[in-house]
Amino acid sequence: MALCTATSLIHVFLVFLFVAPPNQLSQYYSTQINAWIYPLFEQNWRLFAPDPESVTRQISARTERTSADGTRQVSDWYDLTAVDDADVKHNIFPSHTTQNMLRRSWTAYLEAFGNGDRPHSERARMMQKYLRNIAVERLTASRNGTFEAVQLRVITRPIAVPATPGKPRPAAQSPAETRYLPWWKVATDGN
């Protein structure tokens, strides 16, 4: 009981320091605060001032393993986004996790990496591992067998601007962009 109470108080205090205006205490302990908050307890104001999506993303994953005779075997692409969409579509009360985990992890990966795929900070390495672990967990649940590496493919398609009655039709959108992430090693325990 005491451990639960202490953990709750520490959590509330760290979240308070994270959302409070910058001060000496939050700046001094920013590393510890960020380690506690990201990626599970991140706070933002999008609930109150949403930033509507201007693109749709299809995130797929494939696996690689070495067979007994030493040949490299690569699986077909598995659409992680379609699984999330199906879970939301057929659930009257979909969880926040079902709706946002994969999408938010990709957004965080983009913020940490930009257009490259080399981690330049501890946060970038953490976001890479987080995204990889989501893919590994979902692939393990859907497929039999083991694998040694996983690769992600992200297809980004712009959302067409709706036509306004009485005005000229909006210009054509840019074509879809496909991004292949590098192969990430997977340990036997799935990490």
Order of alpha helices (4+ residues) and beta strands (2+ residues): alpha-alpha-alpha-beta-beta-beta-alpha-alpha-alpha-beta-beta-beta
